[in-house]
């Protein structure tokens, strides 16, 4: 069976929901397309969250990030969409997504989107 990109983020129950603890992912192979030129954009996506009742399953996260490979998206929009989709799937206590986009046209872009459900 072939693996395919997917927008479906799967979850599993947090094994210690009574405790605040940080989960961090570094995803150095993120790609999407520039919506204006169609050229590829490359980024390292950093994700940090404090789970509440649910945690994101890693294979589904990998397939989710892969799903952007052929989509046109501005850096700001894709970073915020990743935050929104992860927040909707897991309802975390805190969540931070940083998109560190490689140089294009002599400019490096870093976009940080955050959510704190307790404030």
N, C-alpha and C positions, 0 to 999 in steps of 0.2 A: 504494500500500500504506500503510495507516494505522500509525502508531507506537503501541505499547501499552506500559503499564508491565510490568516483568518483574523477577523475583528472580534472574535469571541474570547473574552478573558475569563478563564475558569478560576475558581477559588476553592479553598478548603478551609475547614474550621481552624481558627487560631488555637494552638495547643496551650497557650497561657494567656487567655483574655483578661485576666485580673492584673496583669503586669504590663507596664509600658516598656517596650523594647524596640530598638531600631533595626529595620531590615533595609539593606542597601544593595542596589544592583548597579553595575557598570556595564553598559551595552555599547561597545566600541565600534560596531559595524552597522550602525543605522544609516539608511539611505532613503532619500525621497527625491523628487524632481522639482526643479525650479518651475513655478507655474508660468513664468514669463518666457523662458528660453527652452524649457524641456531638458536642460542639462542636469546631470545628477548632482545632488548635494550630499555630502558625507558628514556624519556627526557622531559624537560620542554622547549617548544619553545616560545621565545619572539619575537614578530614582532612589529616594529615601522615604520610608514611611514607618509610622508607628501604627500597627494594626489594631483594630478593635475586635470584632468577632470573626473576620475573614482575612485570609492571606491569599495573594495571587499565586497561581501555579506557574512555575517557570517555563515549561514548554509552551503553554498558551501565551505567555508574555513574549517569548521568542517569535512565535508565529504572528502575533499581533504586530510587533515592531516590523517584521518582514512585510506585512501587508501594505506598508507605506512605500515600498520600493518603486512602484510604478505610478504613484500618485503625485500630482503637483500640489505643493504646499509651501506657503511662506514659513520661515523659521518660527516666527512668533505664534502662528496659528497651529502648527503641528505640535509644538511643545505644550501649548495650552490644551489641545485636544487629548494628548496623552494623559495629562493631569486629570482632565474631566472624565475620561473613560476609566482610568484606574480608580478614581474616587467613586464613580457610579458602581463599579464592580465590587469594591471592597469596603466602602464606607469607613475609611481609616480615621484614626484620631488626628494624625498629621500626615501630610504628604508634600513632597517637594520633587519637582522634575526640572532638571537642568539640561538644556540642549546646547552642547558645545560644538558649533558647526565649523567645519574646516574652511580655510581661506578660499574665497571666491572674489575675484575682482580686486584683490589686495586687501580684503576686509574679512576679519574673523568675527563671527557673531556668537554671543553667549546669551541664551534666554533662560530666565529662571521664573518658574511658576510655582506658587505655594498655596497650601490650604491647611488651615488649622480648624478642625471641627469643634474645638472647645472654646473658641473665641467668638 
